[in-house]
Amino acid sequence: MDITLLGTGCPAVHTERYGAGQLIRHKGDGGDTEILIDCGSGVTQRLVGTGSSGAKLDAILLTHLHSDHVIDIYQVIVSAWHQGRTTPQRIYGPTGTRKFVEGLMAVWKEELDLRIKHEKRPSTAALELDITEIKAGERLQFGEVTVDVIAVDHQPIDPAFGFIFAAPKESGAGKARGATKIALSGDTTYCPALIEAAKGVDLLVHEVFVHREMHVVEGVRSAETIAAVAGYHTLSDEVGKVASEAGVGCLLLTHIVPPNSNRDELLAEVQKSFDGPVLVGEDLMRVDPETKSVSYGAARLSYA
């Protein structure tokens, strides 16, 4: 099982860091599994960029209903139809997900009905949605991949979730397999419940707010704005402590606020409180915690 960062950005528009989204992939004995987590701006294009598509997804999981995590849902649904998907799209998210997605489809119904009638594609099954609202403490199953739903602290957004993914290691027949575990924070402040759930995972994918790089800009953001945004994210001088207290194998930073934060300075700051491997995430970066390898463009490296 590995994870690809589709978008490492935030609500601030950025040409290098697209909206929030991650892709979990696992090659299992009974077939492959692909799970999309969140659908921020540009995620549909990033899916294709990593060799996947909306047509291949086993499920879409939503951490919460903030716009920067859900704004591409309609695009994912419609593009999957164009890509030849033959089964309904399965969407899992917190309370309110059904109302949101069904409302979104209602907004586009007239346009979509005209498109269906005119384009005469072989199937409309991809436009039929299977929506499940989930709660903290639940365990979901997709092929060999289990997903534990964890309540995180992103107040006043409630509920908001993190996820713990687990799957058998892809070590081949006849070998002791064990399990690979990946924790994904979603959007949250420092959260003891997430730390407890992520104890000993191979990889922790965690958001970060680089507070020293957020400045007052007249007419754009005030000191009060900065304090409010910082109040429901994990600060860059805290996220290393989260990884250290959880005892994780590697820390991968994403949802980087602001998106143009200095990468080297961020890395140095986080390494002060976590002595394990730290990766500053980039769009289309793929991390395999079983082999402890990172793929990014033409680059291939190990963090062992």
C-alpha positions in Angstrom: 0.0 0.0 0.0 1.3 3.4 -0.9 0.0 7.0 -1.0 0.2 9.7 -3.6 -0.3 13.4 -2.8 -2.6 14.8 -5.4 -2.8 18.2 -3.9 -0.7 19.6 -1.1 -2.2 23.1 -1.0 -5.0 24.9 0.9 -7.7 27.4 0.0 -5.1 29.9 -1.3 -4.8 29.3 -5.0 -1.3 28.2 -6.1 0.1 26.9 -9.4 2.3 24.2 -7.7 0.2 23.1 -4.8 -3.4 22.1 -5.9 -6.3 21.5 -3.6 -6.3 18.8 -0.9 -6.4 15.3 -2.1 -4.6 11.9 -1.6 -4.8 8.6 -3.4 -4.3 5.3 -1.5 -3.3 2.3 -3.7 -2.9 -1.3 -2.7 -2.2 -4.4 -4.9 -4.0 -7.2 -3.1 -4.3 -10.9 -3.7 -7.9 -10.4 -4.6 -7.3 -7.4 -6.8 -6.2 -3.8 -6.7 -7.8 -1.1 -4.5 -7.8 2.7 -5.1 -9.2 5.1 -2.6 -9.4 8.9 -3.1 -9.3 11.0 0.1 -10.8 14.5 -0.4 -11.5 16.3 -3.7 -9.9 19.7 -3.7 -9.4 22.0 -6.7 -7.5 20.2 -9.5 -7.7 16.7 -8.0 -9.4 15.3 -11.1 -6.4 16.3 -13.3 -3.9 15.1 -10.7 -5.6 11.7 -10.6 -4.9 11.3 -14.3 -1.4 12.6 -13.7 -0.7 9.7 -11.4 -2.1 7.1 -13.8 -5.5 6.8 -12.2 -8.9 8.3 -12.8 -12.3 8.7 -11.3 -13.3 5.6 -13.3 -10.9 3.4 -11.3 -11.9 4.5 -7.7 -13.2 2.0 -5.2 -14.3 4.8 -2.9 -14.1 8.6 -2.2 -13.5 9.4 1.5 -14.1 13.0 2.7 -12.4 14.2 5.9 -14.8 17.1 6.2 -16.9 19.5 4.2 -14.7 22.6 3.9 -14.7 23.8 0.3 -11.0 23.2 -0.4 -11.6 19.5 0.3 -14.8 19.0 -1.7 -14.9 21.5 -4.5 -13.9 19.0 -7.3 -16.4 16.3 -6.4 -18.7 17.0 -9.3 -15.8 17.1 -11.7 -14.6 13.7 -10.4 -18.1 12.2 -10.9 -18.7 13.6 -14.4 -15.1 12.8 -15.6 -15.5 9.3 -14.3 -18.6 9.0 -16.5 -16.6 10.3 -19.5 -13.8 7.8 -18.7 -16.2 4.9 -19.0 -17.0 4.0 -15.3 -19.7 1.4 -15.2 -20.6 1.4 -11.5 -22.0 4.0 -9.1 -19.4 6.3 -7.4 -19.2 5.4 -3.7 -18.7 8.4 -1.5 -18.1 8.3 2.3 -18.1 11.4 4.5 -19.3 13.0 7.7 -22.9 14.0 8.5 -24.1 16.4 5.9 -22.3 14.6 3.0 -25.6 13.3 1.5 -27.3 16.7 1.6 -24.2 18.4 0.1 -23.6 15.9 -2.8 -27.3 15.5 -3.7 -27.6 19.3 -3.6 -24.6 19.6 -5.9 -26.0 17.2 -8.4 -29.4 19.1 -8.3 -27.6 22.3 -9.2 -26.2 20.7 -12.3 -29.2 18.5 -13.1 -30.5 20.5 -16.1 -27.1 20.7 -17.8 -26.4 17.0 -17.0 -29.7 15.8 -18.4 -29.1 17.7 -21.6 -25.6 16.2 -21.8 -26.9 12.6 -21.2 -29.5 13.0 -23.9 -27.2 14.5 -26.5 -24.0 12.4 -25.9 -25.8 9.0 -25.8 -23.0 7.3 -23.9 -23.4 3.5 -23.3 -24.1 3.9 -19.5 -25.0 6.4 -16.9 -24.2 4.1 -14.0 -21.2 6.4 -13.0 -23.7 9.2 -12.3 -25.6 7.0 -9.8 -24.1 7.8 -6.4 -23.8 5.5 -3.4 -23.4 7.9 -0.4 -22.6 6.7 3.1 -22.4 9.0 6.1 -19.8 7.7 8.6 -19.0 8.3 12.2 -15.9 8.3 14.4 -15.0 4.8 15.6 -16.2 3.0 12.5 -14.1 0.7 10.4 -14.5 0.5 6.7 -13.3 -2.2 4.4 -12.3 -1.9 0.7 -10.7 -5.1 -0.6 -7.8 -5.8 1.7 -7.7 -2.2 3.0 -9.3 -1.3 6.3 -9.9 2.3 7.2 -10.5 3.4 10.8 -12.4 6.7 11.2 -10.9 9.0 13.8 -12.5 12.2 15.2 -10.1 15.1 14.9 -10.3 18.7 16.2 -11.1 21.2 13.5 -13.6 23.3 15.4 -16.0 24.9 14.5 -16.1 22.2 11.7 -17.7 19.2 13.4 -17.4 16.4 12.6 -14.0 16.3 11.0 -12.1 13.0 10.5 -8.7 11.6 10.1 -8.2 8.0 8.8 -5.9 5.1 9.6 -5.4 2.8 6.6 -4.0 -0.7 7.0 -3.3 -3.4 4.4 -1.2 -6.6 4.2 2.3 -6.0 3.0 2.9 -6.7 -0.7 5.8 -9.0 0.0 4.8 -11.9 -2.2 3.4 -15.4 -1.7 4.8 -17.6 1.0 6.4 -14.8 3.0 5.3 -13.4 6.4 3.3 -10.3 5.3 2.4 -8.3 8.3 0.6 -5.0 7.7 1.4 -1.5 6.4 -0.3 1.3 8.2 -0.7 4.9 7.0 -2.4 7.6 9.1 -3.9 10.7 7.5 -4.7 13.7 9.8 -7.2 15.6 7.7 -7.5 19.2 9.0 -6.9 19.4 12.7 -5.2 21.1 15.6 -2.8 19.2 17.8 -5.1 16.2 18.5 -4.4 13.6 21.3 -7.0 11.2 19.8 -5.2 11.2 16.4 -1.8 10.7 18.2 -3.2 7.7 20.0 -4.8 6.2 16.9 -1.6 6.7 14.9 0.8 5.0 17.4 3.5 3.2 15.6 2.2 3.7 12.0 4.6 3.4 9.2 3.7 6.8 7.8 1.9 9.8 9.2 0.5 12.2 6.6 -0.2 15.5 8.4 -1.3 19.0 7.7 0.8 22.0 8.8 0.3 25.7 9.3 3.5 27.7 9.0 2.5 30.6 11.3 5.7 32.6 10.9 5.0 33.0 7.2 1.5 34.3 7.5 1.6 38.1 7.6 -1.1 40.8 7.9 -2.0 42.1 4.5 -4.3 45.1 4.5 -7.6 44.3 2.8 -6.8 40.6 2.7 -6.1 39.3 6.2 -5.9 40.8 9.6 -4.1 39.7 12.7 -7.5 38.3 13.9 -7.8 36.4 10.6 -4.4 34.8 11.1 -5.2 33.8 14.7 -8.5 32.3 13.6 -6.9 30.2 10.9 -4.1 29.1 13.1 -6.7 28.1 15.7 -7.9 25.1 13.8 -4.7 23.8 12.2 -1.5 22.2 13.5 1.4 24.7 13.8 4.7 24.0 12.2 6.4 23.9 15.6 3.8 21.3 16.9 3.6 18.8 14.0 7.0 17.2 14.8 5.8 16.7 18.4 2.7 14.9 17.0 4.9 12.5 15.0 7.3 12.0 17.9 4.6 11.3 20.5 2.9 8.8 18.0 6.3 7.1 17.3 5.7 7.0 13.6 8.1 5.7 11.0 8.0 8.7 8.8 6.2 12.1 8.7 4.9 13.5 5.4 3.7 17.1 5.5 0.8 18.2 3.3 -2.0 20.9 3.2 0.8 23.4 3.6 -0.4 26.9 4.7 0.7 29.2 3.2 1.5 27.2 0.0 4.6 29.2 -0.8 6.3 28.5 2.6 10.0 28.0 2.5 10.5 24.3 2.3 14.0 24.1 3.8 13.0 26.3 6.8 9.9 24.2 7.4 11.9 21.0 7.3 14.5 22.3 9.7 11.8 23.5 12.1 9.9 20.2 12.2 13.1 18.2 12.6 13.8 20.0 15.9 11.0 17.9 17.6 11.0 14.7 15.5 14.2 12.8 14.8 12.7 10.4 12.2 12.4 11.0 8.5 10.5 14.1 7.5 9.2 14.7 3.9 7.8 18.0 2.8 5.1 16.9 0.4 4.8 18.0 -3.2 1.9 17.4 -5.7 2.2 13.9 -7.3 4.8 12.7 -4.7 4.2 9.0 -4.2 5.4 7.4 -0.9 5.6 3.7 -0.3 6.1 3.1 3.5 6.8 -0.6 3.0 9.9 -0.1 0.8 10.5 3.4 2.4 10.8 4.9 -1.0 9.7 8.2 -2.5 8.9 8.9 -6.2 8.6 12.5 -7.4 8.8 13.2 -11.1 12.0 11.5 -12.3 13.4 11.4 -8.8 13.5 8.1 -6.8 14.9 8.1 -3.3 14.8 6.2 -0.1 14.2 7.6 3.4 15.4 4.5 5.2 
